[in-house]
């Protein structure tokens, strides 16, 4: 059995990322529980999922008592797995130590348990076994194999569709890898057929339905890296290589090196400025092209996604060499038009000092705060990035052109969700020093935007550096329009 990859075996960029991530994560290590704290504040919790990436990092470093600590962490994670056949949460894990059992009250996916912990933790366990099984006691290896089998068997077959790309890619990897490990040919065949369907849908437009996500593109690359490194004898290996290359090309197409950000629109995004939150796409840029060109936060803005570092470093990247220049300097203004699905079309315009993203969502309706079908980024006088993003739960037909963002929406009777009411069009604006919202013009920090709309009612709330501008359509309006022009 091989010794497994070590820090010295990694490329310089990968070694740097793994080391920085591991040292940062150690600041959250709890020696009593052998798990990581979520953060340093009083309301911190002990995390189950993220601790697996730390355990892999300890095995990678293999210094002092690293292996012993990693074994304790893996044991603690498995102690938090649900071994309850017949329940919808069988095989997944508590999200944090002390979380109420899912059966306390109504069992509701996402609210009382997270099914995706099966895949996230599972790939971490599989990586540890692929690389470092010889360092682990046999009784722990046996526990890990049983845990992995439970995670695969416990996943309801219709819970994760192939369009749910970040989880689907991991699910396919899990089925194939675990099936091969335990000698279950049916599990392997299912994983390869499921992964093949993920590829078929992607290949229609070289796009995932979870389109242009700074976080979930990172999970996609993580899963595809697993396909590349550990599924070499599977039919998925070649399919994964094709998806990985095309995904990198799309990231490069939307990346603005001068602003240090991906242009919108974002199907799923946890933030609008990659310099001020930990986006997993940033970690892959770090791996491929180095920390000097990587948008990355500092201090308290770094969040627990940084725990991924060692696993990503082990899997590495396979970015097409011709895209490297896109991450070193902004080359020239360009427009993008990209079909996502038969119904959805993304457009973008990237200029030297600003960029605009938009999506014509067709029949797709975003229903959470993560969906931003219309965005603007720009460079402020202090060199920082200002931004604007639309939050809306209904269908939107938005288009980006040079200096212009147009939005049309038909108002339908959807139920109110976490993103708001279907008659509300909420624009979140980061413009810390200047934010003046007049009827026909918005004067922002480094940008002036003309605005025309047929919605009369609006409300403005400014909290700190962020403004929330809410337009509410009249009860008799069935369609609304916005036109933003950048002077």
Secondary structure, DSSP 8 states (H G I E B T S, - for coil): ------GGGS-HHHHHHHHHHHHHHHTTEETTTTEEES-SSTT--EESHHHHHHHHHHHHH--TTHHHHHHHHHHHHHHTB---TTSTTTT-B-SBTT---TTSSS--BTTTB-TTHHHHHHHHHHHHHHHHGGGS-HHHHHHHHHHHHHHHHHS-TTTS-TTSHHHHHHHHHHHHHHHHHHT-HHHHHHHHHHHHHHHHHHHHHT--SS-S-TTHHHHHHHHHHHHHHH-TTSTHHHHHHHHHHHHHHHHHHHEETTTTEE-S-BSS-S-S-TTSS--HHHHHHHHHH-GGG-----GGG--GGGGGHHHHHHH-----GGGGGGGTS----EEEEEE-SSS-EEEEEE-SSEEEEEEE-TT----STT-BSEEEEEE-TTS-EEEEEEE-SS--EEEEETTEEEEEEE------BTTB-TTEEEEEEE-SS-EEE-SSEEEETTEEEEEEES--EEEEEEETTEEEEEEE--TT-SEEEEEEEE-
